[in-house]
Amino acid sequence: MTDLEALKSELMKDPAFQAEYEALAPEYEIMQAMIDARHASGLTQKELAERTGIAQGDISKLEKGNANPSLKTLKRLADGMGMTLKIAFEPQTRA
C-alpha cells in the first residue's frame, strides 16, 4: 500500500470525510473519463481544441475540475475524439 492509499484509508474512517469524498466522486469520474478518452484518441489538448473549437485552456480547466461542462460541451468533446457520449443512471449501492 502506498502512502497515499494509506492516508485515504485512514481518512475514509471519518464519516464526514467519506460522505464528502463520495459526493464528489461523479465529478472526478467525469474528469478522468475525459482524460482517458482523449488519451485513447491519441490527442493532445491542443489537437482536441483544434478539432472542437473549444479553447485548449478550457479543456485543461475541464480536465482539472476547474469548470463544469455542459452536455453540449461534452458532446462536442466526444465528437472531436470520434467517440459517442453516454450518460447513465445506475441504481445506488448501499453498504
C-alpha positions as CSV (number, residue, x, y, z in Angstrom):
1,M,0.0,0.0,0.0
2,T,1.3,3.4,-0.9
3,D,1.4,6.4,1.5
4,L,-1.4,8.0,-0.5
5,E,-3.6,4.8,-0.2
6,A,-2.8,4.5,3.5
7,L,-3.8,8.2,4.0
8,K,-7.0,7.7,2.1
9,S,-7.9,4.6,4.1
10,E,-7.3,6.4,7.3
11,L,-9.3,9.5,6.2
12,M,-12.2,7.3,5.0
13,K,-12.8,6.2,8.6
14,D,-14.2,9.7,9.3
15,P,-17.9,9.6,8.2
16,A,-17.9,13.3,7.3
17,F,-14.8,12.9,5.1
18,Q,-16.3,9.7,3.5
19,A,-19.6,11.5,2.7
20,E,-17.8,14.4,1.0
21,Y,-15.5,12.1,-0.9
22,E,-18.5,10.1,-2.2
23,A,-20.4,13.2,-3.1
24,L,-17.5,14.4,-5.3
25,A,-16.9,11.0,-6.9
26,P,-19.1,11.7,-10.0
27,E,-17.2,14.9,-10.8
28,Y,-13.9,13.1,-10.6
29,E,-15.2,10.2,-12.7
30,I,-16.2,12.7,-15.5
31,M,-12.8,14.4,-15.3
32,Q,-11.0,11.1,-15.5
33,A,-13.3,9.8,-18.3
34,M,-12.4,12.9,-20.4
35,I,-8.7,12.5,-19.9
36,D,-8.9,8.7,-20.6
37,A,-10.9,9.3,-23.8
38,R,-8.5,12.0,-25.0
39,H,-5.5,9.7,-24.4
40,A,-7.3,6.8,-26.1
41,S,-7.9,9.0,-29.1
42,G,-4.2,9.8,-29.2
43,L,-4.9,13.6,-29.0
44,T,-3.2,16.4,-27.1
45,Q,-5.4,19.1,-25.5
46,K,-4.2,21.4,-28.3
47,E,-5.3,18.9,-31.0
48,L,-8.6,18.4,-29.4
49,A,-9.1,22.1,-29.2
50,E,-8.4,22.5,-32.9
51,R,-11.0,19.8,-33.7
52,T,-13.7,21.1,-31.4
53,G,-13.2,24.9,-31.4
54,I,-13.0,24.7,-27.6
55,A,-10.0,26.6,-26.3
56,Q,-7.2,24.5,-25.0
57,G,-7.2,26.4,-21.8
58,D,-10.9,25.5,-21.3
59,I,-10.2,21.8,-22.0
60,S,-7.5,22.0,-19.4
61,K,-9.9,23.5,-16.9
62,L,-12.4,20.8,-17.5
63,E,-9.9,18.1,-17.1
64,K,-8.6,19.6,-13.8
65,G,-12.2,20.1,-12.5
66,N,-12.0,23.9,-12.5
67,A,-15.0,24.2,-14.8
68,N,-18.3,22.4,-15.1
69,P,-19.0,21.2,-18.7
70,S,-22.5,21.4,-20.2
71,L,-23.9,18.4,-22.0
72,K,-23.3,20.3,-25.2
73,T,-19.6,20.7,-24.4
74,L,-19.2,17.1,-23.5
75,K,-20.9,16.1,-26.8
76,R,-18.5,18.4,-28.8
77,L,-15.6,16.8,-27.0
78,A,-16.8,13.3,-27.7
79,D,-17.4,14.2,-31.4
80,G,-13.9,15.7,-31.6
81,M,-12.4,12.4,-30.3
82,G,-14.5,10.3,-32.6
83,M,-16.5,9.0,-29.7
84,T,-20.1,8.8,-28.5
85,L,-21.1,10.4,-25.3
86,K,-23.1,8.1,-23.0
87,I,-24.6,9.1,-19.7
88,A,-26.3,6.5,-17.5
89,F,-28.3,6.4,-14.3
90,E,-27.5,3.4,-12.2
91,P,-29.0,2.1,-9.0
92,Q,-27.3,3.3,-5.9
93,T,-25.4,0.8,-3.9
94,R,-25.7,0.9,-0.1
95,A,-23.1,-0.6,2.2
